[in-house]
Amino acid sequence: MLMVSSTALVGSGALLASSSYMNDRSLAMQAMETVTSAESATSPATSRFLPPAESSRVGLIGNRPVSDQRVLLFVESVYGFGHFNITDLLAKEITNLGLDVAVASSTFDHNGYSFDFGGAKRFYLPPMGVNADNKMCKPNQEAFNYSGDPYSELIYQRTREVLKQYEPSLIVYELYPFMQTWRDATARAVNDHYEAAGKDLPERVVLCRDIIHAKNPTAVLNRLKKYCSRLMVRGDSHFARLEDSQPEWAEIPLPIDYIGNFAAKTQFTGNISPKEEIVIFGGGGYRGKKDTSFLEAVVDVSRYTKAFRDYRFNIIVSEGTPEDVARSMIQSMASNCTLSAPVGTDIFKQMLASATAVITRAGYNTCFELARMKKPFVVVPRNTDEQVLRAQMLSRGGFAHVVRDEEISAISLASALDACIKPMLGETLQITFDGAQRMAQSLAALLSGTRSTRPEITRYFD
């Protein structure tokens, strides 16, 4: 693990955004042309498009052998590891059922984290770039309008190639179309592929979270109707409901299944009993000036806390944090503080498990990992509807103390951290953590035809 301390910066450049980012679309297309040419000249054993893995499972789902049932997952991970973490958990559970699974993405190389997706095949779509502000360079944003957009056409053609080679029995879109609307070209390619082949469309399942907002909900509803067949919500309807997070979602024209929260069944190694260390996490991805107040405050928390004054403080910065920002933090930190570069997801979870308490942003993955671990933590939501609502729910249920974004200071964070030494009292809110397993089982049931696909709302926890 690369770490920087208050006395020296080790691993210069480790905190910079990955050099694999491309901010020129022509370079992205040239890169994909190079990859395509290279793949055509290689044998299947060395191609990035690997042959289907053999399965030791026997039996049938529907009229096809279990190993012939193929699930294709479309996912992107740009800022942090959250989306890939969710997909990794799901892919492993699908593999455990003996189904063949593949992951398709434009951003496998857009972060420093390593995921094996349970040994799933990887299909590399044309790489996305980010601009100098660490913002996604998106193609044409007009819904269903692809004219004059070479990147979308490249995505479209590449997706058609993937579908022809893999022939999935079921497709999962992670967060599309609620987010990642540049994936329109992929969804269009899926519909066109099956129409051209004269085949019925397979189930096209949207995996979304329980709290989500969109600036253009009408466009989302149109995409759901045109490109998708079912929603599966990673969440628990007793905790938060998708339909309540934005009024327009009451009009979603598809079946909605609540499948529980996704959290790893990690077998931690070594001593995970709480040690005298506080972990502070800056969130999945650096957001520029929006993170300034948080980063300036956390370096001084150890100076103001009363209960944890003698503890070590490990501050893990977000992916993409500029090195000059990290250096400024180092110059301000107390001697009992350490600044860490982003780490792999398994190491990160180990660090959370062994910490006495945690201060973090209100991202889905970190919050529910901490809740699963029953770890005392302070949540500092970014000023977005999703994170604010999640923080409110966590506070209401007695899972975490909350410091609002506009209230951030070293003193307020230290005060909330000190409150972690006392048990919290809250409402009785049920949270489940076996969502990945439940979703894998639901997908297998859909493939077997044992579940209705009629547009009725189904909820497992009501």
C-alpha positions as CSV (number, residue, x, y, z in Angstrom):
1,M,0.0,0.0,0.0
2,L,1.4,3.3,-1.0
3,M,1.3,5.7,1.9
4,V,2.4,9.3,2.6
5,S,3.1,10.6,6.0
6,S,3.3,14.1,7.6
7,T,7.1,14.1,7.1
8,A,7.5,12.7,3.6
9,L,5.6,12.0,0.5
10,V,6.3,8.4,-0.6
11,G,5.4,7.1,-4.1
12,S,5.3,10.5,-5.9
13,G,2.5,10.6,-8.3
14,A,0.5,7.9,-6.6
15,L,-2.3,10.3,-5.9
16,L,-2.7,11.6,-9.4
17,A,-5.5,10.4,-11.6
18,S,-4.6,7.3,-13.6
19,S,-2.6,7.9,-16.7
20,S,-4.9,5.6,-18.5
21,Y,-7.5,8.3,-18.7
22,M,-8.0,9.6,-22.2
23,N,-9.4,13.1,-22.8
24,D,-9.3,13.0,-26.6
25,R,-12.0,11.0,-28.3
26,S,-10.0,10.5,-31.4
27,L,-7.3,8.9,-29.3
28,A,-9.9,6.6,-27.8
29,M,-11.1,5.5,-31.2
30,Q,-7.5,4.9,-32.4
31,A,-6.9,2.9,-29.3
32,M,-9.9,0.7,-30.0
33,E,-8.9,0.2,-33.6
34,T,-5.5,-0.9,-32.4
35,V,-7.1,-3.4,-30.0
36,T,-9.5,-4.7,-32.6
37,S,-6.6,-5.3,-35.1
38,A,-4.6,-7.0,-32.4
39,E,-7.4,-9.3,-31.4
40,S,-8.1,-10.4,-34.9
41,A,-4.5,-11.5,-35.2
42,T,-4.4,-13.4,-31.9
43,S,-5.6,-16.9,-31.0
44,P,-8.7,-17.2,-28.8
45,A,-6.4,-18.2,-25.9
46,T,-4.6,-14.8,-26.0
47,S,-7.4,-12.6,-27.1
48,R,-9.0,-10.1,-24.7
49,F,-12.3,-11.7,-25.7
50,L,-11.7,-15.0,-23.9
51,P,-13.6,-18.2,-24.8
52,P,-16.4,-19.3,-22.5
53,A,-15.1,-21.0,-19.4
54,E,-16.1,-24.6,-18.7
55,S,-18.5,-25.2,-15.9
56,S,-18.5,-28.2,-13.6
57,R,-22.2,-27.7,-12.9
58,V,-24.7,-30.0,-14.4
59,G,-28.4,-29.6,-15.0
60,L,-30.8,-27.5,-17.0
61,I,-32.3,-24.0,-16.7
62,G,-35.3,-23.9,-19.0
63,N,-34.2,-26.0,-22.0
64,R,-30.6,-25.1,-21.9
65,P,-27.8,-26.6,-19.7
66,V,-26.8,-24.5,-16.7
67,S,-23.4,-23.7,-18.2
68,D,-25.0,-22.5,-21.5
69,Q,-27.0,-19.8,-19.6
70,R,-25.0,-16.6,-20.2
71,V,-25.4,-13.4,-18.2
72,L,-23.8,-10.2,-19.6
73,L,-23.2,-7.3,-17.2
74,F,-22.7,-3.8,-18.5
75,V,-20.9,-1.6,-15.9
76,E,-18.7,1.6,-15.7
77,S,-16.4,2.7,-12.9
78,V,-14.9,6.1,-13.4
79,Y,-14.4,7.9,-10.1
80,G,-14.0,5.1,-7.6
81,F,-14.5,1.4,-7.1
82,G,-18.1,1.3,-6.1
83,H,-19.7,0.2,-9.4
84,F,-17.1,-2.4,-10.0
85,N,-17.4,-3.6,-6.4
86,I,-21.1,-4.2,-6.8
87,T,-20.5,-6.0,-10.1
88,D,-17.7,-8.1,-8.7
89,L,-20.0,-9.3,-5.8
90,L,-22.8,-10.1,-8.3
91,A,-20.6,-11.9,-10.8
92,K,-19.2,-14.1,-8.1
93,E,-22.7,-15.1,-6.9
94,I,-23.8,-15.8,-10.5
95,T,-20.7,-18.0,-11.1
96,N,-21.5,-19.9,-7.9
97,L,-24.8,-21.0,-9.4
98,G,-23.0,-22.5,-12.4
99,L,-24.0,-19.8,-14.9
100,D,-21.6,-18.3,-17.4
101,V,-21.0,-14.6,-16.8
102,A,-19.2,-11.8,-18.7
103,V,-18.6,-8.2,-17.9
104,A,-18.5,-5.4,-20.5
105,S,-17.1,-2.0,-19.8
106,S,-15.3,1.0,-21.2
107,T,-13.5,1.8,-18.0
108,F,-11.7,-1.4,-16.8
109,D,-8.5,0.7,-16.8
110,H,-10.0,3.9,-15.2
111,N,-9.1,3.0,-11.7
112,G,-6.3,1.4,-9.7
113,Y,-8.3,-1.3,-8.2
114,S,-8.2,-5.0,-9.1
115,F,-11.4,-7.1,-9.5
116,D,-11.6,-10.6,-10.9
117,F,-15.4,-10.7,-11.2
118,G,-15.3,-14.4,-10.1
119,G,-13.3,-15.3,-13.2
120,A,-15.8,-13.8,-15.6
121,K,-14.8,-12.9,-19.1
122,R,-14.2,-9.3,-19.9
123,F,-15.3,-7.5,-23.0
124,Y,-13.4,-4.2,-23.5
125,L,-15.6,-1.5,-25.1
126,P,-14.1,1.7,-26.5
127,P,-12.5,3.5,-23.6
128,M,-14.1,6.6,-22.2
129,G,-11.9,9.7,-21.4
130,V,-12.1,12.3,-18.7
131,N,-11.2,16.0,-19.2
132,A,-8.9,18.1,-17.1
133,D,-11.6,18.6,-14.5
134,N,-11.9,14.9,-14.0
135,K,-15.3,15.0,-15.6
136,M,-16.6,12.3,-17.9
137,C,-16.3,13.3,-21.6
138,K,-19.8,12.3,-22.7
139,P,-21.0,11.9,-26.3
140,N,-24.2,13.4,-27.7
141,Q,-26.6,13.9,-24.8
142,E,-29.8,14.1,-26.8
143,A,-31.9,11.0,-26.1
144,F,-31.9,8.6,-29.0
145,N,-30.0,11.0,-31.2
146,Y,-26.7,9.4,-32.5
147,S,-26.1,11.3,-35.7
148,G,-22.7,13.0,-35.8
149,D,-21.4,11.2,-32.7
150,P,-18.6,8.9,-33.7
151,Y,-18.0,7.7,-30.2
152,S,-21.6,6.5,-29.8
153,E,-21.4,4.7,-33.1
154,L,-18.1,3.0,-32.1
155,I,-19.8,1.8,-28.8
156,Y,-22.8,0.6,-30.9
157,Q,-20.7,-1.4,-33.3
158,R,-18.5,-2.9,-30.6
159,T,-21.5,-3.9,-28.6
160,R,-22.9,-5.7,-31.6
161,E,-19.7,-7.6,-31.9
162,V,-19.8,-8.6,-28.3
163,L,-23.4,-9.8,-28.5
164,K,-22.6,-11.8,-31.7
165,Q,-19.7,-13.5,-29.9
166,Y,-21.3,-14.1,-26.5
167,E,-25.0,-14.5,-27.3
168,P,-26.2,-13.7,-23.7
169,S,-29.4,-15.2,-22.3
170,L,-29.9,-12.3,-20.0
171,I,-28.5,-8.7,-19.8
172,V,-27.9,-6.5,-16.7
173,Y,-27.4,-2.8,-16.9
174,E,-25.8,-1.4,-13.8
175,L,-27.4,1.9,-13.0
176,Y,-28.4,2.6,-16.7
177,P,-30.5,4.5,-17.6
178,F,-30.7,6.4,-14.3
179,M,-27.0,7.2,-14.8
180,Q,-24.4,6.6,-17.5
181,T,-26.7,7.8,-20.3
182,W,-23.9,7.5,-22.8
183,R,-24.7,3.8,-22.6
184,D,-27.7,4.5,-24.9
185,A,-25.7,3.2,-27.8
186,T,-25.2,-0.1,-26.0
187,A,-28.9,-0.4,-25.3
188,R,-29.8,0.4,-28.9
189,A,-27.3,-2.2,-30.1
190,V,-28.9,-4.8,-27.8
191,N,-32.4,-4.2,-29.2
192,D,-31.1,-4.1,-32.8
193,H,-29.1,-7.3,-32.5
194,Y,-32.1,-9.4,-31.4
195,E,-34.4,-7.8,-34.0
196,A,-31.9,-8.5,-36.8
197,A,-31.6,-12.1,-35.6
198,G,-35.3,-12.5,-35.5
199,K,-35.1,-13.5,-31.8
200,D,-37.1,-12.3,-28.8
201,L,-35.4,-9.8,-26.6
202,P,-33.9,-11.4,-23.4
203,E,-34.6,-10.0,-20.0
204,R,-32.8,-6.7,-19.7
205,V,-32.5,-6.0,-16.0
206,V,-31.6,-2.7,-14.5
207,L,-29.6,-2.9,-11.3
208,C,-30.1,0.4,-9.4
209,R,-29.8,1.6,-5.9
210,D,-32.7,2.5,-3.5
211,I,-32.0,6.2,-3.5
212,I,-31.4,7.8,-6.9
213,H,-32.2,11.1,-8.5
214,A,-32.1,12.2,-12.2
215,K,-32.2,15.7,-13.7
216,N,-34.3,14.5,-16.6
217,P,-36.7,11.8,-15.1
218,T,-38.9,11.8,-18.2
219,A,-35.9,10.7,-20.4
220,V,-35.1,8.0,-17.9
221,L,-38.7,6.7,-18.0
222,N,-38.6,6.7,-21.8
223,R,-35.4,4.7,-21.8
224,L,-36.7,2.2,-19.2
225,K,-39.7,1.6,-21.4
226,K,-37.7,1.2,-24.6
227,Y,-34.6,-0.6,-23.5
228,C,-35.3,-2.5,-20.2
229,S,-37.7,-5.1,-18.9
230,R,-37.2,-5.2,-15.1
231,L,-35.6,-3.3,-12.2
232,M,-33.8,-4.9,-9.3
233,V,-33.1,-2.5,-6.5
234,R,-30.1,-3.1,-4.2
235,G,-31.7,-2.0,-1.0
236,D,-34.4,-2.9,1.5
237,S,-37.8,-1.3,1.1
238,H,-38.1,-1.0,4.9
239,F,-35.0,1.2,4.9
240,A,-35.5,3.3,1.7
241,R,-37.7,2.9,-1.4
242,L,-36.7,3.9,-4.9
243,E,-40.3,5.2,-5.6
244,D,-40.0,7.6,-2.7
245,S,-36.7,9.1,-3.7
246,Q,-38.1,11.0,-6.6
247,P,-41.8,11.5,-7.4
248,E,-41.5,10.5,-11.0
249,W,-40.3,7.0,-10.1
250,A,-43.9,6.1,-9.1
251,E,-44.5,6.0,-12.8
252,I,-41.8,3.4,-13.6
253,P,-43.5,1.1,-16.1
254,L,-41.6,-2.1,-15.1
255,P,-41.6,-4.7,-12.3
256,I,-39.5,-3.7,-9.3
257,D,-37.8,-6.2,-7.1
258,Y,-36.1,-5.2,-3.8
259,I,-33.2,-7.7,-3.4
260,G,-31.3,-6.4,-0.3
261,N,-28.0,-4.6,0.1
262,F,-24.8,-5.7,-1.4
263,A,-21.9,-6.3,1.0
264,A,-19.0,-8.7,0.8
265,K,-18.8,-11.9,2.9
266,T,-15.2,-11.1,3.4
267,Q,-13.1,-13.6,5.4
268,F,-10.7,-11.1,7.1
269,T,-7.2,-12.4,7.9
270,G,-5.2,-11.5,11.0
271,N,-6.4,-9.5,13.9
272,I,-9.5,-7.5,13.1
273,S,-10.3,-6.5,16.7
274,P,-10.4,-2.7,16.9
275,K,-7.0,-1.1,17.3
276,E,-6.3,2.4,18.3
277,E,-6.8,3.9,14.9
278,I,-9.4,6.1,13.3
279,V,-9.9,5.8,9.5
280,I,-11.1,8.8,7.5
281,F,-12.2,8.2,3.9
282,G,-12.7,10.9,1.4
283,G,-15.2,9.0,-0.8
284,G,-15.1,7.2,-4.1
285,G,-13.7,10.0,-6.3
286,Y,-12.2,13.4,-5.9
287,R,-14.7,16.2,-6.7
288,G,-12.5,19.3,-6.8
289,K,-13.7,22.3,-4.9
290,K,-16.7,20.4,-3.5
291,D,-14.3,18.4,-1.4
292,T,-12.2,21.4,-0.1
293,S,-13.9,22.0,3.2
294,F,-13.9,18.2,4.0
295,L,-10.2,17.8,3.2
296,E,-9.2,20.9,5.1
297,A,-11.2,19.8,8.2
298,V,-10.1,16.2,8.5
299,V,-6.4,17.0,8.9
300,D,-7.3,18.8,12.2
301,V,-9.8,16.3,13.7
302,S,-7.1,14.7,15.8
303,R,-6.3,18.0,17.5
304,Y,-9.9,18.6,18.6
305,T,-11.2,15.1,19.6
306,K,-11.3,14.4,23.3
307,A,-12.0,10.7,23.3
308,F,-9.5,9.7,20.6
309,R,-6.7,12.2,21.1
310,D,-4.0,9.6,21.5
311,Y,-5.2,7.4,18.6
312,R,-3.6,7.2,15.2
313,F,-5.5,8.8,12.3
314,N,-5.3,7.2,8.8
315,I,-6.8,9.6,6.1
316,I,-7.5,7.7,2.8
317,V,-7.9,10.2,0.0
318,S,-10.2,9.7,-3.0
319,E,-9.1,8.3,-6.3
320,G,-8.0,11.2,-8.5
321,T,-6.9,13.5,-5.6
322,P,-4.2,15.9,-7.1
323,E,-0.8,15.6,-5.6
324,D,-0.7,19.3,-4.7
325,V,-3.8,18.8,-2.6
326,A,-2.2,15.8,-0.8
327,R,1.0,17.8,-0.1
328,S,-1.0,20.7,1.4
329,M,-2.8,18.2,3.7
330,I,0.5,16.7,4.7
331,Q,1.9,20.1,5.7
332,S,-1.2,20.7,8.0
333,M,-1.5,17.3,9.6
334,A,-0.6,16.5,13.2
335,S,2.2,13.9,13.9
336,N,-0.3,11.2,14.7
337,C,-1.8,11.4,11.2
338,T,-1.0,9.4,8.1
339,L,-2.2,10.1,4.5
340,S,-2.8,7.0,2.4
341,A,-3.3,6.7,-1.3
342,P,-6.4,4.8,-2.6
343,V,-6.1,1.1,-1.9
344,G,-7.6,-2.1,-3.3
345,T,-11.1,-3.0,-2.1
346,D,-10.0,-6.0,0.0
347,I,-7.3,-4.0,1.8
348,F,-9.8,-1.1,2.2
349,K,-12.4,-3.3,3.9
350,Q,-9.7,-4.8,6.1
351,M,-8.8,-1.3,7.2
352,L,-12.4,-0.5,8.0
353,A,-12.8,-3.7,9.9
354,S,-9.8,-3.1,12.1
355,A,-10.5,0.6,12.8
356,T,-12.0,1.8,16.1
357,A,-14.3,4.2,14.3
358,V,-14.6,5.7,10.8
359,I,-15.4,9.1,9.3
360,T,-16.6,8.8,5.7
361,R,-18.7,10.3,2.9
362,A,-22.1,8.8,2.4
363,G,-21.4,6.6,-0.6
364,Y,-23.5,3.4,-0.8
365,N,-20.7,0.8,-0.6
366,T,-18.8,2.2,2.4
367,C,-21.8,3.0,4.5
368,F,-23.4,-0.4,4.2
369,E,-20.0,-2.2,4.7
370,L,-19.7,-0.3,7.9
371,A,-23.3,-1.0,8.9
372,R,-22.7,-4.7,8.2
373,M,-19.5,-4.6,10.4
374,K,-21.5,-2.8,13.1
375,K,-18.7,-0.2,13.1
376,P,-19.2,3.2,14.8
377,F,-19.0,5.8,12.1
378,V,-19.6,9.4,11.2
379,V,-21.1,10.1,7.8
380,V,-20.5,13.4,6.0
381,P,-22.8,13.4,3.0
382,R,-21.9,15.3,-0.1
383,N,-24.5,17.9,-1.0
384,T,-26.4,15.6,-3.3
385,D,-30.0,14.5,-2.7
386,E,-28.9,10.8,-2.7
387,Q,-26.2,11.2,-0.1
388,V,-28.2,13.5,2.1
389,L,-31.2,11.2,2.2
390,R,-29.0,8.1,2.8
391,A,-27.3,9.9,5.7
392,Q,-30.7,10.8,7.2
393,M,-31.8,7.2,7.0
394,L,-28.6,6.0,8.7
395,S,-29.0,8.5,11.5
396,R,-32.7,7.7,11.9
397,G,-31.9,4.0,12.3
398,G,-29.1,4.6,14.8
399,F,-26.3,3.4,12.4
400,A,-24.3,6.6,12.2
401,H,-23.7,10.1,13.4
402,V,-24.2,12.8,10.7
403,V,-22.3,16.0,10.0
404,R,-24.0,18.0,7.1
405,D,-21.8,19.3,4.3
406,E,-22.5,22.9,5.2
407,E,-21.5,22.2,8.9
408,I,-18.1,20.7,8.2
409,S,-15.3,21.8,10.4
410,A,-12.6,20.1,12.4
411,I,-14.6,20.8,15.6
412,S,-17.9,19.4,14.3
413,L,-16.3,16.3,13.0
414,A,-14.4,15.7,16.2
415,S,-17.5,16.2,18.3
416,A,-19.4,13.7,16.1
417,L,-16.5,11.3,16.4
418,D,-16.4,11.6,20.2
419,A,-20.2,10.7,20.2
420,C,-19.3,7.3,18.7
421,I,-18.2,6.1,22.1
422,K,-21.8,5.9,23.2
423,P,-24.4,3.5,21.7
424,M,-26.8,5.1,19.3
425,L,-30.6,4.7,19.7
426,G,-32.8,4.8,16.7
427,E,-35.8,3.3,15.0
428,T,-35.9,-0.4,14.3
429,L,-34.9,-0.5,10.6
430,Q,-34.2,-3.8,8.9
431,I,-31.1,-3.9,6.7
432,T,-30.2,-7.0,4.7
433,F,-26.8,-7.7,3.2
434,D,-27.3,-10.7,1.0
435,G,-28.5,-8.7,-2.1
436,A,-25.9,-10.1,-4.5
437,Q,-26.8,-13.7,-3.6
438,R,-30.6,-12.9,-3.9
439,M,-30.1,-11.2,-7.2
440,A,-28.1,-14.1,-8.6
441,Q,-30.9,-16.4,-7.6
442,S,-33.5,-14.1,-9.1
443,L,-31.7,-14.0,-12.4
444,A,-31.4,-17.8,-12.5
445,A,-35.2,-18.0,-11.8
446,L,-35.9,-15.6,-14.6
447,L,-33.8,-17.7,-16.9
448,S,-35.7,-20.8,-15.9
449,G,-39.0,-19.1,-16.6
450,T,-40.2,-19.8,-13.0
451,R,-41.0,-16.1,-12.4
452,S,-43.5,-13.9,-14.0
453,T,-42.2,-11.0,-16.1
454,R,-45.5,-9.2,-16.1
455,P,-45.3,-5.5,-15.2
456,E,-46.3,-5.9,-11.6
457,I,-44.5,-4.4,-8.6
458,T,-42.9,-7.1,-6.4
459,R,-41.2,-6.3,-3.1
460,Y,-39.5,-9.0,-1.1
461,F,-39.4,-7.2,2.3
462,D,-42.8,-5.5,2.6
